[in-house]
């Protein structure tokens, strides 16, 4: 994209930025929460572009001035300074142009949201459940390092440890935009604790990361929901199996069922279950958006097909391989300990490159 074309695009967005800046101070807009939240998000996205525009124009101005000096100045010292300015500024402009192109890529509208994460043990029996537990600990450590908060909604423990299934909510800054790359099938190769012959087994667990739906994202009617109340099971102390605090919600039109038993309070469990139910209904529509994006690209780096094998954790070799970007790292213990940022960064870079190549700006 030529400099002039990039500037024209940014100049066109300047008017939109000023318009939104005025709109978000309008009492009528503030009163409409759904519209206000949407405009406020758009304002902050455009603000980043406007700051980049200012820096980019300053760099172009500095380069033009330096070139002018080089063409018209006879003083050798001034010419040498101009050459140095050109040598320093041109790489900065190239880097700035790349940053602006990435900022101009339409962001996934869900990236800034919290997430509901579901981990299920797949093929491999008890070992798959143990591996699902390992994945939950990995994400717990990672979220802790990011300053995000985790709340378990429901779980079903494995007979030898771990979880047959565990569902949890993650709240924080840009949670879904980061964790969405974890959706898919995770495979583990190792000698299970239950193996007496020392043979390496292959097991799997599936991870689904859903953007959490907010109240105004979907119109959920109470008349469409059936509520079942039952005794909690598993962890929970004295109130387990004695207090009817666990909640199951069934959305009658879609048949979607969620349950929560993590809290001792029935009301708190219902509030958590409602968040998950709203999210799962919302994601039926969101999946259409993902399918539309996937159809435009040769590969879908982030979500797309959640049944696709995305990563292998090989314990005998101490390696982790992400199959989407052919990235292999030999620091398995650190990764299962929550240090997954390098993998996520690689996926973000690959997806941005793919989107630029596809001309999505």
C-alpha positions as CSV (number, residue, x, y, z in Angstrom):
1,X,0.0,0.0,0.0
2,X,1.5,3.3,-1.1
3,X,2.2,6.1,1.4
4,X,-0.5,8.3,-0.1
5,X,-3.1,5.6,-0.1
6,X,-2.4,4.8,3.5
7,X,-2.6,8.4,4.5
8,X,-5.9,8.8,2.6
9,X,-7.3,5.9,4.5
10,X,-6.2,7.4,7.8
11,X,-7.5,10.8,6.9
12,X,-10.9,9.3,6.0
13,X,-11.0,7.7,9.5
14,X,-10.2,11.0,11.2
15,X,-13.7,12.4,10.4
16,X,-15.3,9.2,11.7
17,X,-13.2,9.4,14.9
18,X,-14.3,13.0,15.5
19,X,-17.9,12.1,14.9
20,X,-17.9,9.2,17.4
21,X,-16.0,11.4,19.9
22,X,-19.1,13.8,19.8
23,X,-21.6,11.0,19.8
24,X,-20.4,9.2,23.0
25,X,-21.0,12.4,25.0
26,X,-24.6,12.6,23.8
27,X,-27.0,11.8,26.8
28,X,-29.3,10.0,24.4
29,X,-26.5,7.7,23.3
30,X,-25.3,7.1,26.9
31,X,-28.8,6.1,27.8
32,X,-28.8,3.4,25.1
33,X,-26.3,1.0,26.7
34,X,-25.9,-1.3,23.8
35,X,-25.2,1.5,21.4
36,X,-22.9,3.3,23.9
37,X,-20.8,0.2,24.5
38,X,-20.4,-0.4,20.8
39,X,-19.4,3.2,20.0
40,X,-17.1,3.3,23.0
41,X,-15.2,0.3,21.7
42,X,-15.1,1.7,18.2
43,X,-13.7,5.0,19.7
44,X,-10.8,3.3,21.4
45,X,-9.9,1.3,18.3
46,X,-9.9,4.5,16.2
47,X,-7.9,6.3,18.8
48,X,-5.1,3.8,18.3
49,X,-5.2,4.5,14.6
50,X,-5.2,8.3,15.1
51,X,-2.2,8.1,17.4
52,X,-0.4,6.0,14.7
53,X,-1.5,8.5,12.0
54,X,0.1,11.4,14.0
55,X,3.4,9.5,14.4
56,X,3.4,8.4,10.8
57,X,2.8,11.9,9.4
58,X,5.7,13.2,11.7
59,X,8.0,10.6,10.3
60,X,7.1,11.4,6.7
61,X,7.6,15.1,7.4
62,X,11.0,14.4,8.9
63,X,12.0,12.3,5.9
64,X,10.8,14.9,3.4
65,X,12.8,17.6,5.3
66,X,15.9,15.5,5.4
67,X,15.7,14.8,1.6
68,X,15.2,18.5,0.9
69,X,18.3,19.3,2.8
70,X,20.3,16.7,1.0
71,X,19.1,18.1,-2.4
72,X,19.6,21.8,-1.7
73,X,22.3,22.1,1.1
74,X,26.0,22.5,0.2
75,X,27.3,22.3,3.8
76,X,28.8,18.8,4.2
77,X,28.0,18.6,7.9
78,X,24.3,19.4,7.2
79,X,24.3,16.9,4.4
80,X,25.8,14.2,6.6
81,X,23.2,14.9,9.3
82,X,20.4,14.7,6.7
83,X,21.8,11.3,5.4
84,X,21.8,10.0,9.0
85,X,18.2,11.2,9.5
86,X,17.1,9.4,6.3
87,X,18.9,6.2,7.3
88,X,17.2,6.2,10.7
89,X,13.7,7.4,9.5
90,X,13.1,5.1,6.5
91,X,13.1,1.8,8.6
92,X,10.9,3.5,11.2
93,X,8.4,4.4,8.4
94,X,8.4,0.8,7.1
95,X,7.7,-0.5,10.6
96,X,5.0,2.1,11.2
97,X,3.3,1.2,7.9
98,X,3.2,-2.5,9.0
99,X,1.7,-1.5,12.3
100,X,-0.9,0.6,10.6
101,X,-1.9,-2.1,8.2
102,X,-2.4,-4.5,11.1
103,X,-4.5,-1.9,13.0
104,X,-6.6,-1.4,9.8
105,X,-7.5,-5.1,9.8
106,X,-11.0,-5.4,11.1
107,X,-10.7,-7.0,14.5
108,X,-12.9,-9.9,15.5
109,X,-15.8,-8.1,17.2
110,X,-15.6,-10.6,20.1
111,X,-11.8,-10.3,20.9
112,X,-12.3,-7.9,23.8
113,X,-14.8,-10.2,25.6
114,X,-14.4,-12.6,28.5
115,X,-14.5,-16.3,27.6
116,X,-16.1,-19.5,28.6
117,X,-13.7,-22.4,28.3
118,X,-14.7,-26.1,28.2
119,X,-12.2,-28.9,28.4
120,X,-13.3,-32.5,27.8
121,X,-11.3,-35.7,28.0
122,X,-11.4,-37.4,24.6
123,X,-10.0,-40.7,23.5
124,X,-7.8,-42.4,26.0
125,X,-10.1,-43.2,29.0
126,X,-8.6,-42.3,32.4
127,X,-5.5,-40.9,30.9
128,X,-7.5,-38.5,28.8
129,X,-9.3,-37.2,31.9
130,X,-5.9,-36.8,33.6
131,X,-4.6,-34.9,30.6
132,X,-7.7,-32.6,30.7
133,X,-6.8,-31.8,34.3
134,X,-3.3,-31.0,33.2
135,X,-4.7,-28.6,30.5
136,X,-6.9,-26.9,33.1
137,X,-3.9,-26.4,35.4
138,X,-1.9,-25.0,32.4
139,X,-4.6,-22.5,31.6
140,X,-5.0,-21.6,35.3
141,X,-1.3,-20.8,35.6
142,X,-1.4,-18.8,32.3
143,X,-4.4,-16.8,33.3
144,X,-2.8,-16.1,36.7
145,X,0.3,-14.7,34.9
146,X,-2.0,-12.4,32.9
147,X,-3.9,-11.2,35.9
148,X,-7.1,-12.8,34.7
149,X,-9.7,-14.3,37.0
150,X,-11.0,-17.9,36.7
151,X,-14.3,-19.2,38.0
152,X,-15.2,-22.9,37.6
153,X,-18.9,-23.3,36.5
154,X,-19.1,-27.1,36.4
155,X,-16.9,-30.2,36.4
156,X,-17.1,-34.0,36.2
157,X,-14.0,-35.7,37.8
158,X,-12.2,-38.6,36.2
159,X,-12.1,-41.9,38.2
160,X,-8.2,-41.7,38.3
161,X,-7.9,-38.0,38.6
162,X,-8.3,-35.0,36.3
163,X,-11.7,-34.2,34.7
164,X,-13.9,-35.9,32.2
165,X,-15.2,-32.4,31.6
166,X,-14.6,-29.0,33.2
167,X,-16.2,-25.6,32.3
168,X,-14.9,-22.3,33.6
169,X,-15.2,-18.6,33.0
170,X,-12.2,-16.3,32.4
171,X,-12.5,-12.6,33.0
172,X,-10.0,-9.9,32.2
173,X,-8.6,-7.8,29.4
174,X,-8.9,-9.2,25.8
175,X,-9.4,-12.7,27.1
176,X,-11.2,-14.2,24.2
177,X,-8.9,-12.5,21.7
178,X,-6.0,-14.4,23.3
179,X,-7.5,-17.7,24.3
180,X,-9.4,-18.3,21.1
181,X,-6.3,-19.9,19.6
182,X,-6.6,-22.8,22.1
183,X,-9.8,-24.2,20.6
184,X,-9.3,-27.6,19.1
185,X,-8.0,-31.1,19.9
186,X,-4.9,-31.3,22.1
187,X,-3.0,-34.6,21.9
188,X,-0.7,-36.0,24.6
189,X,2.0,-38.8,24.1
190,X,3.4,-40.2,27.3
191,X,3.5,-43.2,29.6
192,X,0.3,-43.0,31.8
193,X,0.5,-43.5,35.5
194,X,-1.9,-46.4,35.1
195,X,0.4,-48.2,32.6
196,X,2.3,-51.1,34.1
197,X,4.4,-52.0,31.0
198,X,6.0,-48.6,30.5
199,X,4.4,-48.1,27.0
200,X,3.8,-44.7,25.6
201,X,0.1,-44.0,25.0
202,X,-1.6,-41.3,22.9
203,X,-4.6,-39.6,24.4
204,X,-6.6,-36.5,23.6
205,X,-8.7,-33.7,25.1
206,X,-10.8,-31.1,23.3
207,X,-10.8,-27.4,24.2
208,X,-13.6,-25.1,23.2
209,X,-13.2,-21.3,23.9
210,X,-16.4,-19.3,23.5
211,X,-16.7,-15.5,23.7
212,X,-18.9,-14.7,26.7
213,X,-22.2,-13.1,25.6
214,X,-23.3,-10.0,27.4
215,X,-26.8,-9.3,28.4
216,X,-27.6,-7.1,25.5
217,X,-26.1,-9.5,23.0
218,X,-29.1,-11.8,23.1
219,X,-32.7,-11.6,24.1
220,X,-33.1,-14.5,26.4
221,X,-36.7,-15.0,27.6
222,X,-37.4,-16.6,31.0
223,X,-40.4,-18.5,29.5
224,X,-38.0,-20.3,27.2
225,X,-35.9,-21.7,30.1
226,X,-36.6,-24.7,32.3
227,X,-34.8,-24.7,35.7
228,X,-33.9,-27.9,37.5
229,X,-32.5,-27.8,41.1
230,X,-30.5,-30.7,42.5
231,X,-27.8,-31.6,45.1
232,X,-24.2,-30.7,44.3
233,X,-21.7,-33.5,44.0
234,X,-17.9,-33.6,44.2
235,X,-15.9,-31.0,46.0
236,X,-17.8,-28.6,48.3
237,X,-17.6,-29.6,51.9
238,X,-20.5,-30.3,54.2
239,X,-23.2,-28.8,51.9
240,X,-22.5,-31.5,49.2
241,X,-25.4,-33.8,48.7
242,X,-27.4,-32.1,51.5
243,X,-28.3,-28.7,50.0
244,X,-30.3,-28.2,46.8
245,X,-27.9,-25.5,45.4
246,X,-26.9,-26.9,42.0
247,X,-28.7,-25.5,39.0
248,X,-29.4,-27.0,35.6
249,X,-30.9,-24.7,32.9
250,X,-32.5,-26.0,29.7
251,X,-33.2,-23.6,26.8
252,X,-36.3,-25.2,25.4
253,X,-36.1,-23.8,21.8
254,X,-32.6,-25.0,21.2
255,X,-32.3,-27.9,23.7
256,X,-29.0,-26.4,25.0
257,X,-28.4,-27.5,28.6
258,X,-25.9,-26.0,31.1
259,X,-25.4,-26.6,34.8
260,X,-23.5,-25.0,37.7
261,X,-22.8,-26.4,41.1
262,X,-19.6,-24.6,42.1
263,X,-21.2,-22.1,44.6
264,X,-23.1,-23.0,47.8
265,X,-25.7,-20.4,46.9
266,X,-28.5,-21.4,44.5
267,X,-28.8,-17.8,43.3
268,X,-25.0,-17.6,42.5
269,X,-25.1,-20.9,40.7
270,X,-28.1,-19.7,38.6
271,X,-26.3,-16.4,37.7
272,X,-23.3,-18.3,36.5
273,X,-25.4,-20.8,34.6
274,X,-27.3,-18.0,32.9
275,X,-24.0,-16.5,31.7
276,X,-23.0,-19.8,30.2
277,X,-26.4,-20.5,28.6
278,X,-26.5,-17.0,27.1
279,X,-22.9,-17.6,25.7
280,X,-23.8,-21.0,24.2
281,X,-26.9,-19.7,22.4
282,X,-25.0,-16.6,21.2
283,X,-22.2,-18.8,19.9
284,X,-24.6,-20.7,17.6
285,X,-24.7,-17.4,15.6
286,X,-21.1,-16.6,16.1
287,X,-20.1,-19.9,14.6
288,X,-21.6,-18.8,11.3
289,X,-19.3,-15.8,11.5
290,X,-16.3,-18.1,12.0
291,X,-17.4,-20.3,9.1
292,X,-17.7,-17.3,6.9
293,X,-14.2,-16.2,7.7
294,X,-12.8,-19.7,7.3
295,X,-14.3,-19.9,3.8
296,X,-12.2,-16.9,2.8
297,X,-8.9,-18.3,4.0
298,X,-7.0,-21.4,3.1
299,X,-6.3,-22.1,6.8
300,X,-8.1,-20.9,9.9
301,X,-5.4,-20.3,12.5
302,X,-7.6,-19.4,15.4
303,X,-11.0,-21.1,15.9
304,X,-12.8,-22.6,12.8
305,X,-13.0,-26.4,13.1
306,X,-13.0,-27.2,16.8
307,X,-12.5,-30.9,16.0
308,X,-9.2,-30.3,14.3
309,X,-6.0,-31.6,16.0
310,X,-4.0,-28.4,16.8
311,X,-1.2,-29.4,19.2
312,X,0.8,-32.4,20.5
313,X,2.5,-32.6,23.9
314,X,5.2,-35.3,23.6
315,X,6.6,-36.1,27.1
316,X,9.3,-38.7,26.1
317,X,10.9,-36.1,23.8
318,X,10.0,-33.1,26.0
319,X,8.5,-31.2,23.1
320,X,5.3,-29.4,22.2
321,X,4.3,-29.0,18.5
322,X,1.6,-26.7,17.3
323,X,0.5,-28.2,13.9
324,X,-1.1,-25.0,12.6
325,X,2.1,-23.1,12.3
326,X,4.6,-26.0,12.4
327,X,6.1,-24.6,15.6
328,X,8.0,-27.1,17.8
329,X,9.4,-26.1,21.2
330,X,11.5,-28.3,23.5
331,X,10.3,-26.8,26.8
332,X,7.3,-29.0,27.6
333,X,7.5,-28.6,31.4
334,X,7.4,-24.8,31.2
335,X,4.5,-24.9,28.7
336,X,2.3,-27.3,30.7
337,X,3.3,-25.0,33.7
338,X,1.4,-22.2,31.9
339,X,4.1,-20.6,29.8
340,X,2.2,-20.7,26.5
341,X,2.6,-17.0,25.4
342,X,5.3,-17.9,22.8
343,X,2.9,-20.3,21.1
344,X,0.0,-17.7,21.2
345,X,2.3,-15.0,19.9
346,X,3.3,-17.2,16.9
347,X,-0.3,-17.9,16.1
348,X,-1.2,-14.2,16.2
349,X,1.7,-13.3,13.9
350,X,0.7,-16.1,11.5
351,X,-3.0,-15.1,11.5
352,X,-2.2,-11.4,10.9
353,X,0.1,-12.4,8.0
354,X,-2.6,-14.5,6.5
355,X,-5.2,-11.7,6.9
356,X,-2.9,-9.2,5.3
357,X,-2.2,-11.6,2.4
358,X,-6.0,-12.2,2.0
359,X,-6.4,-8.5,1.6
360,X,-8.9,-8.1,4.5
361,X,-8.1,-4.4,4.8
